[in-house]
Amino acid sequence: MSKQKKTSLKSSLLLFLAAVIWGVAFVAQSVGMEYMGPLTFNGTRFLIGGLVLLPVIGFRRHAGRQNGEGEIRQSGQLVKGGICCGLLLCIASLLQQYGILYTTVGKAGFITALYIIIVPIFGIFLHQKVQMKTWIGAGVAVAGMYLLCMSESLSLGLGDGLVLACAVTFAVHILAVDYFSPKLDSIKLSCIQFFTSGTICTVLAFFLEKPDFHALLAGWAPVLYAGVLSCGVAYTLQVVGQKQVEPTVASLILSLESAVSVLAGWVILGQKLTGRELAGCVLVFSAVILVQLRFGRPDP
């Protein structure tokens, strides 16, 4: 196996790990919403995610991973990229949270997963080549998401429209990460992204909600999971992993979060899995395996 393929496989595994963490985070988000509003929850977890990365940045600087001159050259692009990605992340997460208020979780999960198709479509306009196996994999994944998430009609309401806007924004976020991550320090990019999104959500929470410190303490477990693992770890894995993986393939791997969320609900919350949902999980996992297969002569 060539060095490039080994690097690509490692990056794919990082994205897979991010998807697993996000899938389990659906349980944390579901429990966390029992204690606080979506703006308070999102603001807190994003700020925690940023704080978690500060010691990592300090350690890497102390270890001499970067020199001062390189940091100065990157600083402007880092701020620009971090704010851009953070704004997109904030918009997408809020559209999803408020969309769920007006639609079912199943429909929200399916519509959000449509970024699997939206990313390669946007990629065409950005002159990115998309292999046929990726299009096939995307189609198989969408079919799997339908079996996994949908149990009602496909009528489009207000909530569905908000979640569809969320899917489009997530697709743009993936493309933005694909643009900035190869050029910039991944950890710092993630950190600025989290502080941007967390600050916006927190400010809005004080205007639109009534943040309660006692509620935060009561819901500390889901908030810490969402902040430390879902934000600090998983989103950073996304930024690092996308350095060596095409955005269309990355979107397919990240879509595994929906399948993992169903399995996590089964294992952790004791929620039953139907044969239809199991078939959906199989299709989604099969789609991800398909896009990882390499056809033709192997490398020497």
C-alpha positions in Angstrom: 0.0 0.0 0.0 1.4 3.4 -1.0 2.1 6.1 1.6 -0.7 8.3 0.0 -3.2 5.5 0.4 -2.1 4.8 4.0 -2.6 8.5 4.8 -6.0 8.5 3.1 -7.1 5.5 5.1 -5.9 7.1 8.4 -7.9 10.2 7.5 -11.0 8.1 6.7 -10.7 6.4 10.1 -10.5 9.8 11.8 -13.7 10.9 10.1 -15.3 7.6 11.0 -14.4 8.1 14.7 -15.9 11.6 14.5 -19.1 10.1 13.1 -19.3 7.6 15.9 -18.8 10.3 18.5 -21.5 12.5 16.9 -23.9 9.5 16.7 -23.6 8.9 20.4 -24.0 12.7 20.9 -27.6 12.5 19.7 -28.3 10.7 23.0 -26.5 13.5 25.0 -28.4 16.2 23.1 -31.7 14.5 23.7 -31.0 14.3 27.4 -29.5 17.8 27.5 -32.6 19.4 26.1 -34.5 18.3 29.2 -32.6 20.8 31.2 -32.1 23.8 28.9 -33.0 25.5 25.6 -31.1 24.8 22.4 -29.3 28.2 22.3 -28.0 27.7 25.9 -27.0 24.1 25.2 -25.3 24.9 21.9 -23.5 28.0 23.3 -22.2 26.1 26.3 -21.0 23.0 24.4 -19.2 25.1 21.7 -17.5 27.3 24.3 -16.4 24.1 26.2 -15.1 22.7 22.9 -13.0 25.8 22.4 -11.6 25.8 25.9 -10.7 22.1 25.7 -8.4 22.9 22.7 -6.5 25.8 24.4 -4.2 23.5 26.4 -3.5 21.5 23.3 -2.5 24.6 21.4 -0.3 25.7 24.3 1.4 22.4 24.5 2.1 22.3 20.7 3.6 25.8 20.9 5.7 24.8 23.8 6.9 21.7 22.0 8.0 23.8 19.1 5.5 22.5 16.6 5.3 25.9 14.9 7.7 28.9 14.6 6.7 32.5 15.2 7.1 33.5 11.6 4.7 30.8 10.4 2.1 31.7 13.0 2.2 35.4 11.9 1.7 34.4 8.3 -1.2 32.2 9.2 -3.0 34.4 11.8 -5.1 36.4 9.3 -6.2 33.3 7.4 -6.9 31.5 10.7 -9.2 34.2 11.9 -11.0 34.4 8.6 -11.3 30.6 8.2 -12.3 30.0 11.9 -15.0 32.7 11.8 -16.3 31.5 8.5 -16.5 27.9 9.6 -17.9 28.9 13.0 -20.7 31.0 11.5 -21.7 28.2 9.2 -21.6 25.7 12.1 -23.7 28.0 14.3 -26.4 28.5 11.6 -26.6 24.8 10.7 -26.9 23.7 14.3 -29.6 26.3 15.1 -31.6 25.5 11.9 -31.6 21.9 12.9 -32.6 22.5 16.5 -35.5 24.8 15.6 -36.5 22.7 12.7 -37.0 19.7 15.1 -39.5 21.8 17.0 -41.8 21.7 14.0 -41.1 18.3 12.5 -40.4 14.8 13.6 -36.9 13.6 14.6 -37.1 10.9 11.9 -37.8 13.4 9.1 -35.2 15.8 10.5 -32.5 13.0 10.5 -33.3 12.1 6.9 -33.5 15.6 5.5 -30.2 16.6 7.3 -28.5 13.6 5.7 -29.3 14.9 2.3 -26.0 16.8 2.5 -24.6 13.5 1.2 -26.0 14.5 -2.2 -25.7 18.3 -1.8 -21.9 18.2 -1.3 -21.0 16.5 -4.6 -23.6 18.7 -6.5 -21.9 21.9 -5.0 -18.6 20.3 -5.9 -19.5 20.2 -9.6 -19.8 24.0 -9.5 -16.4 24.2 -7.8 -14.9 22.1 -10.6 -14.3 19.1 -8.3 -14.3 15.7 -9.9 -16.7 13.2 -8.4 -16.2 9.5 -9.2 -19.1 7.3 -10.3 -18.7 5.0 -7.2 -19.2 8.1 -5.0 -22.5 9.0 -6.7 -23.6 5.4 -6.4 -22.6 5.4 -2.7 -24.4 8.6 -2.1 -27.6 7.2 -3.6 -27.3 4.0 -1.6 -26.7 6.1 1.6 -29.8 8.2 0.9 -31.9 5.1 0.5 -30.5 3.8 3.8 -31.3 7.1 5.5 -34.8 6.8 4.3 -35.3 3.4 5.8 -33.5 4.5 8.9 -35.3 7.7 9.6 -38.5 7.9 7.8 -41.8 6.5 9.1 -44.2 9.2 7.8 -45.1 10.9 4.5 -42.7 13.2 2.6 -44.9 16.3 2.9 -42.8 19.4 3.3 -43.7 21.7 6.3 -42.0 24.7 8.0 -39.8 22.4 10.1 -38.8 20.4 7.1 -37.8 23.5 5.3 -35.6 24.7 8.2 -33.9 21.3 8.4 -33.4 21.3 4.6 -31.7 24.7 5.0 -29.6 23.1 7.7 -28.5 20.3 5.3 -27.5 22.9 2.7 -25.5 24.8 5.4 -23.8 21.7 6.6 -22.8 20.9 3.0 -21.3 24.4 2.7 -19.5 23.9 6.1 -17.9 20.7 4.8 -16.7 22.5 1.7 -15.4 25.4 3.8 -13.4 23.0 6.0 -12.1 21.3 2.8 -10.9 24.7 1.6 -9.3 26.0 4.8 -8.0 22.8 6.6 -5.2 21.9 4.2 -3.7 25.4 4.4 -4.0 26.1 8.1 -3.4 24.7 11.6 -6.3 22.3 12.2 -6.4 22.7 16.0 -6.4 26.5 15.9 -9.0 26.5 13.1 -11.3 24.3 15.2 -10.7 26.4 18.3 -11.7 29.7 16.6 -14.6 28.0 15.0 -16.0 26.8 18.4 -15.5 30.2 20.1 -17.2 32.0 17.2 -20.2 29.6 17.2 -20.4 29.5 21.0 -20.3 33.3 21.4 -23.1 33.8 18.9 -25.3 31.1 20.5 -24.6 32.4 24.0 -25.5 36.0 23.1 -28.7 34.9 21.5 -29.5 32.8 24.5 -29.5 35.8 26.8 -32.0 37.6 24.5 -34.3 34.7 23.5 -33.9 32.3 26.4 -33.3 32.5 30.2 -30.0 30.6 30.8 -30.1 29.0 34.3 -26.8 28.1 36.0 -28.5 25.5 38.1 -30.0 23.9 35.0 -26.4 23.7 33.5 -25.2 22.0 36.7 -28.1 19.5 36.6 -27.3 18.7 32.9 -23.5 18.6 33.3 -23.1 15.1 31.9 -24.7 15.6 28.5 -23.2 19.1 28.2 -19.7 17.9 28.9 -20.0 15.0 26.5 -21.3 17.3 23.8 -18.6 19.9 24.6 -15.5 17.9 25.1 -16.1 14.9 22.8 -18.7 16.0 20.2 -17.1 19.5 19.7 -13.5 19.5 21.0 -12.6 16.0 19.7 -15.0 15.1 16.9 -15.1 18.4 15.0 -11.3 18.6 15.3 -11.1 15.1 13.9 -13.3 16.3 11.0 -10.9 19.2 10.2 -7.8 17.0 10.5 -9.4 14.1 8.5 -10.6 16.3 5.6 -7.0 17.3 4.8 -6.6 14.0 2.9 -10.1 13.0 1.9 -12.3 14.4 -0.8 -15.3 16.4 0.6 -17.8 14.1 -1.2 -16.3 11.0 0.4 -16.0 12.8 3.7 -19.7 13.7 3.7 -20.5 10.0 3.2 -18.3 8.8 6.1 -19.7 11.6 8.4 -23.2 10.5 7.5 -22.6 7.3 9.5 -23.6 9.4 12.6 -27.2 8.8 11.8 -26.8 5.0 11.8 -24.6 5.2 15.0 -27.2 7.3 16.7 -29.9 4.7 16.1 -27.5 2.0 17.4 -26.6 4.2 20.4 -30.3 4.7 21.3 -30.7 0.9 21.2 -27.7 0.2 23.4 -27.8 3.1 25.8 -31.5 4.1 26.0 -33.0 0.6 25.2 -34.9 1.9 22.2 -36.1 -0.9 19.9 -34.7 -1.4 16.4 -37.0 -2.5 13.6 -36.0 -4.6 10.7 -36.4 -1.6 8.5 -34.0 0.4 10.6 -31.5 -2.4 10.6 -31.7 -2.6 6.8 -31.1 1.2 6.7 -28.0 0.9 8.9 -26.6 -1.9 6.6 -27.2 0.3 3.5 -25.4 3.3 5.0 -22.4 1.3 6.2 -22.3 -0.5 2.7 -22.2 2.9 1.0 -19.3 4.1 3.1 -17.4 0.8 2.4 -18.1 1.2 -1.3 -16.5 4.6 -1.6 -13.4 3.3 0.2 -12.9 0.5 -2.2 -10.2 1.0 -4.9 -10.8 -0.7 -8.2 -8.0 -1.5 -10.7 -4.5 -2.7 -10.3 -3.1 -2.3 -6.7 0.0 -0.3 -6.0 3.3 -2.2 -5.8 
